[in-house]
Amino acid sequence: MRAMLALAGCTKATASRIDDRTLRIEGPGLPSGSTAPNRCVAERVCPKGYRGLKELERRNTSDGPRSEEGIFTNRTIRSI
């Protein structure tokens, strides 16, 4: 079950370039707080490896019908 969540989340995480080798990865909200989607995207955009610079985790709770519940993890990485 957890592996399925990780694979499903892998397609929802997004990466945006800050400079030549630095990227910001924004993960989807997952109830388990898994960072697998972020790792999956990091490995895809940095095939030779990467180093984590900063990680920010925030929790969201249900405030209304459109609110997503879960733990959102955003990372800043540098490609090697």
C-alpha positions, 0 to 999 in steps of 0.5 A: 500500500505504501509503495503504491502511494509513493508511486502515485505521488511521484507523478504529482511532485514538481521541480522548478529550476532556481539556477543551473544546478539548484532546483526546488521540488514541491511534493504533493500532500500525502497523509503518511508524510512520505518524501518518496515523491520528492526523491523520485523527481530528484533522481529523475532530474539529477541522474548523476546525483544530488545534495539536499540543501533545505527541506520544509515540511508543512501540515495541512488540515481540512478547512473546506471542500477544496482543501487537501489534507496531508503533509507537504514536503518541499526540498531545495536540492543541488545537482552534482 
